[in-house]
Structure formats: structure tokens, C-alpha cells
Amino acid sequence: MQKLEIYQQITDLLVKLFELDASDITPESRLYEDLDLDSIDAVDLVVHLQKTTGRKIKPEMFKSVKTVQDVVDAIDELLNSEQQ
């Protein structure tokens, strides 16, 4: 899966789960400050990403995630590391 596809899926997920406006979501959007997510929302996001990717996401992978692009990079890394 390409990073653009991952970004689109994450954007769709953010819109669906948290009723965000897609136009408010950019790669630079900060999850907590700009998109107003909280720690419970972050857990919901991880659970849905696990379902979408079919992969287990380790909590430490998401501790350093701050922006939408960070989420894209983490999922891309997860998908690519398990293919090799």
C-alpha cells in the first residue's frame, strides 16, 4: 500500500470516527492540538487501524505520533516491516 492510500484511509477514518471535516485534515495536522483528539480517541484510532491493516499495532509505536503524517509513516513502516 502506498503512503497516499494510507493517508486517504486515515483521513476517511478520522472523518468517520470523530466527525471531522476532511478539509481540516492535512499531513501536518496535529492530532491533539489541531484535530482536538484525546487519548481515548487515539486508542479508538489504533483499534480501527488494526482492523483495517490486519496487523497488531504496538502501543510504543504510537507514543511518538503527533501529526497525521506521523500516523501515515507509522502504518507504512508497520506494513513494510511485516512484508519482509
MMTF fields as JSON, N, C-alpha, C and O atoms, coordinates in Angstrom:
{
  "mmtfVersion": "1.0.0",
  "mmtfProducer": "UNKNOWN",
  "numBonds": 335,
  "numAtoms": 336,
  "numGroups": 84,
  "numChains": 1,
  "numModels": 1,
  "chainsPerModel": [1],
  "groupsPerChain": [84],
  "chainIdList": ["A"],
  "bondAtomList": [4, 2, 8, 6, 12, 10, 16, 14, 20, 18, 24, 22, 28, 26, 32, 30, 36, 34, 40, 38, 44, 42, 48, 46, 52, 50, 56, 54, 60, 58, 64, 62, 68, 66, 72, 70, 76, 74, 80, 78, 84, 82, 88, 86, 92, 90, 96, 94, 100, 98, 104, 102, 108, 106, 112, 110, 116, 114, 120, 118, 124, 122, 128, 126, 132, 130, 136, 134, 140, 138, 144, 142, 148, 146, 152, 150, 156, 154, 160, 158, 164, 162, 168, 166, 172, 170, 176, 174, 180, 178, 184, 182, 188, 186, 192, 190, 196, 194, 200, 198, 204, 202, 208, 206, 212, 210, 216, 214, 220, 218, 224, 222, 228, 226, 232, 230, 236, 234, 240, 238, 244, 242, 248, 246, 252, 250, 256, 254, 260, 258, 264, 262, 268, 266, 272, 270, 276, 274, 280, 278, 284, 282, 288, 286, 292, 290, 296, 294, 300, 298, 304, 302, 308, 306, 312, 310, 316, 314, 320, 318, 324, 322, 328, 326, 332, 330],
  "bondOrderList": [1, 1, 1, 1, 1, 1, 1, 1, 1, 1, 1, 1, 1, 1, 1, 1, 1, 1, 1, 1, 1, 1, 1, 1, 1, 1, 1, 1, 1, 1, 1, 1, 1, 1, 1, 1, 1, 1, 1, 1, 1, 1, 1, 1, 1, 1, 1, 1, 1, 1, 1, 1, 1, 1, 1, 1, 1, 1, 1, 1, 1, 1, 1, 1, 1, 1, 1, 1, 1, 1, 1, 1, 1, 1, 1, 1, 1, 1, 1, 1, 1, 1, 1],
  "groupList": [{"groupName": "MET", "atomNameList": ["N", "CA", "C", "O"], "elementList": ["N", "C", "C", "O"], "formalChargeList": [0, 0, 0, 0], "bondAtomList": [1, 0, 2, 1, 3, 2], "bondOrderList": [1, 1, 2], "singleLetterCode": "M", "chemCompType": "L-PEPTIDE LINKING"}, {"groupName": "GLN", "atomNameList": ["N", "CA", "C", "O"], "elementList": ["N", "C", "C", "O"], "formalChargeList": [0, 0, 0, 0], "bondAtomList": [1, 0, 2, 1, 3, 2], "bondOrderList": [1, 1, 2], "singleLetterCode": "Q", "chemCompType": "L-PEPTIDE LINKING"}, {"groupName": "LYS", "atomNameList": ["N", "CA", "C", "O"], "elementList": ["N", "C", "C", "O"], "formalChargeList": [0, 0, 0, 0], "bondAtomList": [1, 0, 2, 1, 3, 2], "bondOrderList": [1, 1, 2], "singleLetterCode": "K", "chemCompType": "L-PEPTIDE LINKING"}, {"groupName": "LEU", "atomNameList": ["N", "CA", "C", "O"], "elementList": ["N", "C", "C", "O"], "formalChargeList": [0, 0, 0, 0], "bondAtomList": [1, 0, 2, 1, 3, 2], "bondOrderList": [1, 1, 2], "singleLetterCode": "L", "chemCompType": "L-PEPTIDE LINKING"}, {"groupName": "GLU", "atomNameList": ["N", "CA", "C", "O"], "elementList": ["N", "C", "C", "O"], "formalChargeList": [0, 0, 0, 0], "bondAtomList": [1, 0, 2, 1, 3, 2], "bondOrderList": [1, 1, 2], "singleLetterCode": "E", "chemCompType": "L-PEPTIDE LINKING"}, {"groupName": "ILE", "atomNameList": ["N", "CA", "C", "O"], "elementList": ["N", "C", "C", "O"], "formalChargeList": [0, 0, 0, 0], "bondAtomList": [1, 0, 2, 1, 3, 2], "bondOrderList": [1, 1, 2], "singleLetterCode": "I", "chemCompType": "L-PEPTIDE LINKING"}, {"groupName": "TYR", "atomNameList": ["N", "CA", "C", "O"], "elementList": ["N", "C", "C", "O"], "formalChargeList": [0, 0, 0, 0], "bondAtomList": [1, 0, 2, 1, 3, 2], "bondOrderList": [1, 1, 2], "singleLetterCode": "Y", "chemCompType": "L-PEPTIDE LINKING"}, {"groupName": "THR", "atomNameList": ["N", "CA", "C", "O"], "elementList": ["N", "C", "C", "O"], "formalChargeList": [0, 0, 0, 0], "bondAtomList": [1, 0, 2, 1, 3, 2], "bondOrderList": [1, 1, 2], "singleLetterCode": "T", "chemCompType": "L-PEPTIDE LINKING"}, {"groupName": "ASP", "atomNameList": ["N", "CA", "C", "O"], "elementList": ["N", "C", "C", "O"], "formalChargeList": [0, 0, 0, 0], "bondAtomList": [1, 0, 2, 1, 3, 2], "bondOrderList": [1, 1, 2], "singleLetterCode": "D", "chemCompType": "L-PEPTIDE LINKING"}, {"groupName": "VAL", "atomNameList": ["N", "CA", "C", "O"], "elementList": ["N", "C", "C", "O"], "formalChargeList": [0, 0, 0, 0], "bondAtomList": [1, 0, 2, 1, 3, 2], "bondOrderList": [1, 1, 2], "singleLetterCode": "V", "chemCompType": "L-PEPTIDE LINKING"}, {"groupName": "PHE", "atomNameList": ["N", "CA", "C", "O"], "elementList": ["N", "C", "C", "O"], "formalChargeList": [0, 0, 0, 0], "bondAtomList": [1, 0, 2, 1, 3, 2], "bondOrderList": [1, 1, 2], "singleLetterCode": "F", "chemCompType": "L-PEPTIDE LINKING"}, {"groupName": "ALA", "atomNameList": ["N", "CA", "C", "O"], "elementList": ["N", "C", "C", "O"], "formalChargeList": [0, 0, 0, 0], "bondAtomList": [1, 0, 2, 1, 3, 2], "bondOrderList": [1, 1, 2], "singleLetterCode": "A", "chemCompType": "L-PEPTIDE LINKING"}, {"groupName": "SER", "atomNameList": ["N", "CA", "C", "O"], "elementList": ["N", "C", "C", "O"], "formalChargeList": [0, 0, 0, 0], "bondAtomList": [1, 0, 2, 1, 3, 2], "bondOrderList": [1, 1, 2], "singleLetterCode": "S", "chemCompType": "L-PEPTIDE LINKING"}, {"groupName": "PRO", "atomNameList": ["N", "CA", "C", "O"], "elementList": ["N", "C", "C", "O"], "formalChargeList": [0, 0, 0, 0], "bondAtomList": [1, 0, 2, 1, 3, 2], "bondOrderList": [1, 1, 2], "singleLetterCode": "P", "chemCompType": "L-PEPTIDE LINKING"}, {"groupName": "ARG", "atomNameList": ["N", "CA", "C", "O"], "elementList": ["N", "C", "C", "O"], "formalChargeList": [0, 0, 0, 0], "bondAtomList": [1, 0, 2, 1, 3, 2], "bondOrderList": [1, 1, 2], "singleLetterCode": "R", "chemCompType": "L-PEPTIDE LINKING"}, {"groupName": "HIS", "atomNameList": ["N", "CA", "C", "O"], "elementList": ["N", "C", "C", "O"], "formalChargeList": [0, 0, 0, 0], "bondAtomList": [1, 0, 2, 1, 3, 2], "bondOrderList": [1, 1, 2], "singleLetterCode": "H", "chemCompType": "L-PEPTIDE LINKING"}, {"groupName": "GLY", "atomNameList": ["N", "CA", "C", "O"], "elementList": ["N", "C", "C", "O"], "formalChargeList": [0, 0, 0, 0], "bondAtomList": [1, 0, 2, 1, 3, 2], "bondOrderList": [1, 1, 2], "singleLetterCode": "G", "chemCompType": "PEPTIDE LINKING"}, {"groupName": "ASN", "atomNameList": ["N", "CA", "C", "O"], "elementList": ["N", "C", "C", "O"], "formalChargeList": [0, 0, 0, 0], "bondAtomList": [1, 0, 2, 1, 3, 2], "bondOrderList": [1, 1, 2], "singleLetterCode": "N", "chemCompType": "L-PEPTIDE LINKING"}],
  "groupTypeList": [0, 1, 2, 3, 4, 5, 6, 1, 1, 5, 7, 8, 3, 3, 9, 2, 3, 10, 4, 3, 8, 11, 12, 8, 5, 7, 13, 4, 12, 14, 3, 6, 4, 8, 3, 8, 3, 8, 12, 5, 8, 11, 9, 8, 3, 9, 9, 15, 3, 1, 2, 7, 7, 16, 14, 2, 5, 2, 13, 4, 0, 10, 2, 12, 9, 2, 7, 9, 1, 8, 9, 9, 8, 11, 5, 8, 4, 3, 3, 17, 12, 4, 1, 1],
  "groupIdList": [1, 2, 3, 4, 5, 6, 7, 8, 9, 10, 11, 12, 13, 14, 15, 16, 17, 18, 19, 20, 21, 22, 23, 24, 25, 26, 27, 28, 29, 30, 31, 32, 33, 34, 35, 36, 37, 38, 39, 40, 41, 42, 43, 44, 45, 46, 47, 48, 49, 50, 51, 52, 53, 54, 55, 56, 57, 58, 59, 60, 61, 62, 63, 64, 65, 66, 67, 68, 69, 70, 71, 72, 73, 74, 75, 76, 77, 78, 79, 80, 81, 82, 83, 84],
  "secStructList": [7, 7, 2, 2, 2, 2, 2, 2, 2, 2, 2, 2, 2, 2, 2, 2, 2, 2, 7, 7, 7, 4, 4, 4, 7, 7, 6, 6, 7, 5, 6, 6, 6, 6, 1, 7, 7, 7, 2, 2, 2, 2, 2, 2, 2, 2, 2, 2, 2, 2, 2, 2, 2, 6, 1, 7, 7, 7, 2, 2, 2, 2, 2, 6, 7, 7, 5, 2, 2, 2, 2, 2, 2, 2, 2, 2, 2, 2, 2, 2, 2, 2, 2, 7],
  "xCoordList": [0.84, 0.0, 0.89, 1.854, 0.557, 1.316, 0.946, -0.138, 1.863, 1.599, 0.361, -0.367, 0.125, -1.055, -2.341, -3.304, -2.352, -3.51, -3.701, -4.825, -2.601, -2.662, -3.22, -4.097, -2.708, -3.186, -4.686, -5.415, -5.145, -6.57, -7.41, -8.473, -6.938, -7.683, -7.742, -8.779, -6.634, -6.601, -7.516, -8.238, -7.488, -8.38, -9.834, -10.632, -10.182, -11.552, -11.955, -13.076, -11.027, -11.273, -11.494, -12.401, -10.674, -10.83, -12.176, -12.818, -12.593, -13.878, -15.02, -15.949, -14.927, -15.993, -16.073, -17.158, -14.939, -14.93, -15.188, -15.905, -14.603, -14.607, -15.366, -15.305, -16.085, -16.906, -16.122, -16.615, -14.897, -14.056, -14.369, -14.866, -14.083, -14.238, -12.962, -11.863, -13.104, -11.94, -11.034, -9.82, -11.608, -10.798, -9.912, -8.962, -10.226, -9.41, -8.217, -7.33, -8.196, -7.15, -6.078, -6.361, -4.85, -3.695, -2.618, -2.736, -1.573, -0.49, 0.135, 0.616, 0.126, 0.744, -0.189, 0.243, -1.453, -2.41, -1.944, -1.639, -1.898, -1.531, -2.786, -3.835, -2.659, -3.816, -4.504, -5.729, -3.722, -4.313, -4.657, -5.745, -3.749, -3.973, -4.914, -5.859, -4.663, -5.441, -6.753, -7.779, -6.714, -7.907, -8.688, -9.749, -8.155, -8.834, -9.15, -10.192, -8.25, -8.412, -7.855, -6.987, -8.364, -7.807, -7.254, -7.256, -6.786, -6.14, -7.116, -6.717, -8.371, -9.385, -9.587, -9.696, -9.636, -9.765, -8.58, -8.739, -7.387, -6.191, -6.28, -5.887, -6.79, -6.971, -7.981, -7.754, -9.088, -10.088, -9.458, -9.713, -8.637, -7.972, -7.067, -7.082, -6.287, -5.39, -6.194, -5.821, -7.287, -8.123, -8.644, -8.602, -9.129, -9.645, -8.53, -8.74, -7.358, -6.227, -5.791, -5.393, -5.862, -5.522, -6.495, -6.09, -7.784, -8.791, -8.546, -8.642, -8.229, -8.019, -6.794, -6.824, -5.706, -4.45, -4.33, -3.55, -5.107, -4.974, -3.682, -3.261, -3.051, -1.781, -1.933, -2.725, -1.18, -1.144, -0.258, 0.867, -0.762, -0.001, 0.453, -0.363, 1.749, 2.297, 2.092, 2.307, 1.678, 1.431, 2.634, 2.469, 3.844, 5.027, 5.224, 5.858, 4.678, 4.785, 4.034, 4.42, 2.964, 2.127, 2.419, 1.804, 3.327, 3.658, 4.268, 4.038, 5.033, 5.708, 4.918, 5.369, 3.758, 2.934, 2.281, 1.598, 2.511, 1.951, 1.049, 0.075, 1.382, 0.64, 0.016, 0.313, -0.844, -1.444, -0.334, -0.391, 0.669, 1.783, 2.542, 2.999, 2.681, 3.327, 2.555, 3.154, 1.227, 0.401, 0.626, 0.799, 0.622, 0.865, 2.216, 2.313, 3.258, 4.601, 4.658, 5.293, 3.994, 3.996, 3.295, 3.779, 2.162, 1.432, 2.225, 2.29, 2.829, 3.663, 4.818, 5.105, 5.472, 6.572, 6.097, 6.764, 4.947, 4.368, 4.085, 4.444, 3.449, 3.108, 4.344, 4.402, 5.323, 6.542, 7.44, 8.102, 7.481, 8.351, 7.849, 8.641, 6.538, 5.989, 5.981, 5.749, 6.224, 6.272, 7.624, 7.738, 8.647, 9.998, 10.312, 11.414],
  "yCoordList": [-1.178, 0.0, 1.25, 1.342, 2.18, 3.426, 4.382, 4.287, 5.306, 6.273, 7.128, 7.497, 7.439, 8.236, 7.478, 8.069, 6.172, 5.349, 5.287, 5.364, 5.15, 5.114, 6.437, 6.456, 7.537, 8.867, 8.996, 9.5, 8.544, 8.654, 7.816, 8.255, 6.609, 5.759, 6.388, 6.351, 6.958, 7.597, 8.82, 9.042, 9.601, 10.757, 10.309, 10.884, 9.287, 8.762, 8.286, 8.517, 7.623, 7.116, 8.258, 8.196, 9.284, 10.445, 11.136, 11.566, 11.24, 11.861, 11.006, 11.519, 9.701, 8.793, 8.673, 8.764, 8.472, 8.225, 9.471, 9.422, 10.586, 11.769, 12.955, 14.072, 12.687, 13.708, 14.972, 16.089, 14.772, 15.893, 16.245, 15.41, 17.462, 17.902, 17.52, 17.879, 16.803, 16.344, 17.504, 17.33, 18.679, 19.833, 20.347, 21.094, 19.946, 20.347, 19.423, 19.721, 18.308, 17.304, 17.447, 17.35, 17.677, 17.734, 16.847, 16.448, 16.53, 15.733, 16.411, 15.732, 17.735, 18.479, 18.658, 19.135, 18.283, 18.451, 17.68, 16.489, 18.394, 17.755, 17.111, 17.746, 15.858, 15.094, 15.726, 15.841, 16.134, 16.628, 18.106, 18.508, 18.918, 20.356, 20.8, 21.549, 20.342, 20.817, 20.063, 20.66, 18.758, 17.938, 17.658, 17.035, 18.12, 18.033, 16.593, 16.333, 15.669, 14.296, 14.205, 14.986, 13.245, 12.999, 11.575, 10.877, 11.146, 9.832, 8.697, 7.685, 8.846, 7.83, 7.753, 6.662, 8.906, 8.944, 8.253, 7.538, 8.472, 7.85, 6.332, 5.63, 5.826, 4.378, 3.871, 2.838, 4.586, 4.211, 4.158, 3.237, 5.155, 5.216, 3.995, 3.376, 3.651, 2.5, 1.212, 0.377, 1.051, -0.151, -0.268, -1.347, 0.828, 0.789, 0.572, -0.103, 1.134, 0.911, -0.552, -1.105, -1.176, -2.599, -3.434, -4.368, -3.085, -3.8, -3.588, -4.523, -2.352, -2.017, -2.709, -3.222, -2.716, -3.287, -4.776, -5.461, -5.282, -6.687, -6.965, -8.118, -5.93, -6.061, -5.555, -4.653, -6.137, -5.675, -4.442, -4.447, -3.4, -2.164, -2.075, -2.074, -2.001, -1.913, -0.489, 0.483, -0.374, 0.958, 1.891, 3.089, 1.358, 2.223, 2.854, 3.902, 2.215, 2.764, 4.091, 4.98, 4.213, 5.406, 6.455, 7.521, 6.182, 7.158, 8.438, 9.526, 8.316, 9.483, 10.133, 11.12, 9.596, 10.111, 11.428, 11.501, 12.456, 13.785, 14.321, 15.025, 13.978, 14.518, 13.393, 12.216, 13.773, 12.797, 12.107, 10.899, 12.873, 12.28, 11.26, 10.243, 11.519, 10.546, 9.224, 8.149, 9.313, 8.103, 7.364, 6.145, 8.109, 7.513, 6.796, 5.655, 7.472, 6.889, 5.633, 4.647, 5.67, 4.514, 3.316, 2.189, 3.553, 2.459, 1.941, 0.731, 2.838, 2.429, 1.552, 0.516, 1.963, 1.195, -0.18, -1.191, -0.199, -1.457, -2.411, -3.587, -1.904, -2.747, -3.243, -4.402, -2.379, -2.763, -3.68, -4.547, -3.512, -4.35, -5.78, -6.712, -5.963, -7.317, -8.019, -9.227, -7.303, -7.93, -8.573, -9.487, -8.087, -8.553, -9.811, -10.347],
  "zCoordList": [0.0, 0.0, 0.0, 0.761, -0.845, -0.96, 0.176, 0.752, 0.49, 1.559, 1.268, 2.189, 0.009, -0.345, -0.006, 0.483, -0.267, 0.076, 1.592, 2.088, 2.316, 3.779, 4.294, 5.158, 3.76, 4.159, 3.916, 4.771, 2.757, 2.435, 3.393, 3.833, 3.719, 4.653, 6.044, 6.705, 6.478, 7.795, 7.814, 8.786, 6.758, 6.655, 6.718, 7.458, 5.944, 5.946, 7.342, 7.794, 8.007, 9.349, 10.344, 11.174, 10.258, 11.146, 10.93, 11.888, 9.683, 9.354, 9.919, 10.543, 9.686, 10.112, 11.639, 12.214, 12.284, 13.728, 14.559, 15.558, 14.147, 15.002, 14.406, 14.92, 13.306, 12.657, 12.334, 12.49, 11.883, 11.47, 10.027, 9.271, 9.651, 8.272, 7.522, 7.944, 6.427, 5.668, 5.266, 5.156, 5.046, 4.638, 5.783, 5.549, 7.011, 8.162, 8.375, 9.175, 7.663, 7.866, 6.787, 5.593, 7.23, 6.337, 6.945, 8.104, 6.191, 6.776, 8.001, 8.908, 8.025, 9.124, 10.325, 11.375, 10.183, 11.279, 12.509, 12.443, 13.635, 14.902, 15.487, 15.592, 15.861, 16.313, 17.517, 17.547, 18.503, 19.744, 19.67, 20.082, 19.152, 19.129, 18.014, 18.263, 16.781, 15.634, 15.449, 15.123, 15.656, 15.408, 16.692, 16.66, 17.809, 19.103, 19.53, 20.133, 19.214, 19.689, 21.098, 21.488, 21.855, 23.182, 23.228, 22.214, 24.383, 24.467, 24.164, 23.588, 24.536, 24.228, 22.716, 22.156, 22.06, 20.6, 19.941, 18.952, 20.498, 19.934, 20.025, 19.094, 21.134, 21.286, 20.258, 19.628, 20.085, 19.075, 17.685, 16.909, 17.385, 16.084, 15.888, 14.823, 16.905, 16.815, 16.606, 15.782, 17.344, 17.209, 15.776, 15.184, 15.226, 13.853, 12.831, 11.824, 13.077, 12.164, 12.202, 11.177, 13.363, 13.459, 12.624, 11.932, 12.699, 11.902, 10.414, 9.62, 10.046, 8.638, 8.059, 6.941, 8.844, 8.336, 8.585, 7.924, 9.545, 9.907, 10.659, 10.758, 11.187, 11.91, 13.341, 13.612, 14.234, 15.631, 15.703, 15.204, 16.318, 16.477, 17.927, 18.849, 18.111, 19.465, 19.995, 19.272, 21.258, 21.825, 21.737, 21.51, 21.914, 21.865, 20.488, 20.369, 19.442, 18.093, 17.996, 17.237, 18.769, 18.672, 19.731, 19.724, 20.626, 21.667, 21.089, 21.617, 20.024, 19.448, 18.313, 17.732, 17.999, 16.903, 17.332, 18.353, 16.525, 16.835, 15.724, 15.99, 14.468, 13.324, 12.504, 12.71, 11.581, 10.669, 9.864, 9.638, 9.436, 8.678, 9.525, 9.002, 10.823, 11.714, 11.724, 11.737, 11.719, 11.685, 10.366, 10.352, 9.26, 7.939, 7.924, 7.472, 8.419, 8.428, 9.298, 8.926, 10.456, 11.359, 10.725, 10.827, 10.072, 9.421, 8.233, 8.014, 7.462, 6.327, 6.813, 6.215, 7.886, 8.445, 8.926, 8.706, 9.579, 10.072, 8.913, 8.967, 7.879, 6.735, 6.002, 5.591, 5.838, 5.12, 5.932, 5.361, 7.246, 8.086, 8.142, 8.287, 8.029, 8.117, 6.767, 6.709, 5.696, 4.373, 4.105, 3.288, 4.8, 4.513, 5.272, 5.149]
}
